[in-house]
Structure formats: structure tokens, C-alpha cells
């Protein structure tokens, strides 16, 4: 888990009004080995758990020595064992979020809880590239609530009401209400098409089939789920319908998947309402569930294909990392990482959906930027603003226990540099590290980060940071609470696409 002793990076203005950004910052990260990682090479784990960077980048970073296990630099083929402590210092570029502030509707000091209205685009907890831009950190840094218990969690793209206990006893009792189904929940959605006038009940079971992409489908082996839908109004100008949704269970993406299954997906849902992923019917009626072993290696979009792809290493080598050696193909290179996290064998339909979803994300983020930018770096990947002298052998940490200094590494020219910062050193030095100005690739004109070689994408439009799904009203033993209707649910609202 990220340490809580670090300082908050400075906000920065984006080129697009309505978004909130942070200056990139170096961040110390420590975690213990998870059960699903045991006995696997660290490169395989990293490349299947995350998709933010290309395969070659992950190998390049590991060869540079930015990650240590039990105080010793980890290499791509290092095997993760039970009890291993994994540490690194990452250069974090948190994605932008909406500038719409978190709103505290009620602060009940006597009973110890908050009622808030969370804007879409903000994750509840630190996850992936999000840390300071998470709700927990915003409540801490902007409002001074150091300890909060987020028992009902909204998806990052979903806006709306949350009840946040401020003490453990209330958190336990209120959590039990959510678990046993005694909380009455109402959501508002705007879906594609003209939703039926009569009430619609959907009780299709739901299953998470891809952890990386957060994809859920209707599946007979899934968990029971029930949602009741009632039409509020149909808008012929946008061919969309505002719908009241009452979930009686709390499955991941429940409302989004049930509306998709019924043929009325949320109008701006980037996953469940995307023809490039699901085809013309947008997943209506679900996908086939007959297991299939078919897989295909990932490939860049057709207009970017050439003899070289950073997602598939060159035959027999590591693809250009600081050190080269013979190697085997990993699951992400062959496509066999699809389904690794699924509790059931996947059908050909499901595999194709996941493949198209991943390809769409890759195309949107432009694979050519990896080909043209990141591997021009000569030096090892390490904070450029900090230099740590080599450490004596007695300072090298043994397996487990408190963090100590890691050994030094070699850069691309054979010069000895720090493989990474230890956790304590990073905490001392991070406040003095200044963010570097973006660099420009001379051949493509692409802006990229000179610290970690991340291509810098244009700022998103605020409208692309959320979906038309809003938690409107909760009724619990503490009382009944609701927010205002979201702007996009109002009559006569104009959709600027």
C-alpha cells in the first residue's frame, strides 16, 4: 500500500477547462506478494496485471533495476515467492479528473458520518494510476477527514451519493445493512433507445471475466443479481431515455450490464455501449458461454502495423532492454493472458470481446508513440533528480522485514547508478524533487515525460470522464438521503457529443 507520509503534489492547469490535474511525481510503492503471483516471473505478473505500458517497457524498466524484492534488484525472470516484499519508486502521472468538487451534503458529527455527492471520474480508493485523485485522499487533503470508511463504493465513472462512516462501529453496522440487502437504493441513468413504458425486471447473474479491463458479463456461473427499471422520460432529440434503476444486489457494474443485456446500454458508456467492442447489437442478450481455447497474439491497429511492435519482443531477445538474452514468450505476447483471471473458461465470443476492448484502448492511446519514443532512452530508468551512492553489502536487506537500502545498478553506458530509492530515502527526498518539463521526440513531435518516457496525451474533454449513471437516493437505518438530479437527466437537456 502507498505510504501515508508523502506530501501532496501541486495541482496544475490543463489545456481544457473543467478538468483537475496534478504535477507528475515520484511515488514510493510497497506491496507483499499476492497469492495469484506466487511461482510466476515478475515480468509475467506485471504485464498481465497492468496494461498502462507496453510489454517492452515493462521489461526495460525491470532491466533498469527500478523494482526490488526483499531489498535486492529484481530482474524480469525473478520468481515471486510467498512472503516476498516488492518495492519500487514509480513516476506517477495521475489521470485528470473533473474539476467539479466533491460536495458534502451532510456531516452528522453526533452519529459520526458524512453524506457526500461524488462526481464521476473519481475512484473511491487509490487504484492503478490514481492516488491523490481518489475520493479517500480528497476527503483527507481537501476536507481534513483523516479516517473514513467507504463501505458503499461507486465505480469511478459513476457519480452520486455515498454514505461515509467516520468510525469503525458505524462502518460495521452500516456495512451489514448493505450486505443483507436492507438498504433501498435508487440510481438514475440515461440509456440508448426508447425504454419500455412498463416496469422491467432483470435478474441475470453477473460474472467478472477480465480483471485488467474490469469487464463483466451475464453468465450462468455468475453471482445472482436483480435490478428493477422504470422509465422516467424518453427524449426523441437524442433517442435516449432517462431511467430510474433500483438494484437489489450490489454486483460490479450491475446496472450497466443489465441495461446492456436488455438492449438499452447507458448512452455514453465507453465499455458496454461501444460498437467497436460488441458489434451492432451492443451486446443485447449477452454473449455465448461455450468454452473455447482460441487465442490470438495482440497486434497494433492496422494503420500502425509494421515489422516491429513493442507488444511482441523480437524473436529470441528481450526486445531492446539494457540487457539482452534468450527468452520465452509470455502469456500477454501470445494472447493467453486473456482468461487467466476468469473463474470460468471463456467462450470465443467473450475472448473476442476482451480482445477488441484491449485493442480499442491501445488504438485510442496510439501504439506508435511507444515505437517512436520510449526506447530512445540510453540510461537506466531512475529518478534523474536524485543520485544515491553505492551501498555496502551489509545494508542489503534480507527477505522480508523492514525496508533497507537496495543495491546499485548499471546504466546503459556501464556507469554505476542507484537501482532505485529505498522507501525511507524516497520519503526524505521526494519533497525536493521537481517535475521535469515535457520533452519532444524530434522525429514525431510527440510530447513525452523525460523522467519515465511516458507519452503525454492531450487533455480529455470533461464530458468523457463520466457516464450517465448517478446514485440518487439511499434509505438506511440512519435515514433517507438524496442528491439533486444530475444535469444530464433534466428535461430538454442538450447532448454535445
Secondary structure as UniProt FT lines:
FT   STRAND          11..12
FT   TURN            17..18
FT   STRAND          19..22
FT   STRAND          25..32
FT   HELIX           35..37
FT   TURN            38..39
FT   HELIX           42..49
FT   HELIX           55..64
FT   STRAND          67..69
FT   TURN            70..71
FT   STRAND          72..73
FT   TURN            76..77
FT   TURN            82..83
FT   STRAND          85..92
FT   STRAND          97..98
FT   STRAND          103..108
FT   TURN            109..112
FT   STRAND          113..118
FT   TURN            120..121
FT   TURN            128..129
FT   TURN            132..133
FT   HELIX           135..141
FT   TURN            142..143
FT   TURN            156..157
FT   STRAND          159..165
FT   HELIX           168..179
FT   TURN            180..181
FT   STRAND          184..192
FT   STRAND          200..202
FT   STRAND          206..210
FT   TURN            211..214
FT   STRAND          215..218
FT   TURN            220..221
FT   STRAND          227..235
FT   TURN            236..239
FT   STRAND          240..247
FT   TURN            252..253
FT   HELIX           254..262
FT   TURN            267..268
FT   TURN            270..273
FT   HELIX           275..278
FT   TURN            279..285
FT   HELIX           302..304
FT   TURN            310..311
FT   TURN            315..316
FT   HELIX           331..334
FT   TURN            335..341
FT   HELIX           348..365
FT   HELIX           368..372
FT   HELIX           374..376
FT   TURN            384..385
FT   HELIX           393..395
FT   STRAND          408..410
FT   TURN            412..413
FT   STRAND          416..418
FT   HELIX           423..429
FT   HELIX           430..432
FT   STRAND          439..440
FT   TURN            442..444
FT   STRAND          447..448
FT   TURN            450..452
FT   HELIX           462..465
FT   STRAND          469..476
FT   TURN            477..478
FT   STRAND          479..482
FT   HELIX           487..489
FT   TURN            491..492
//
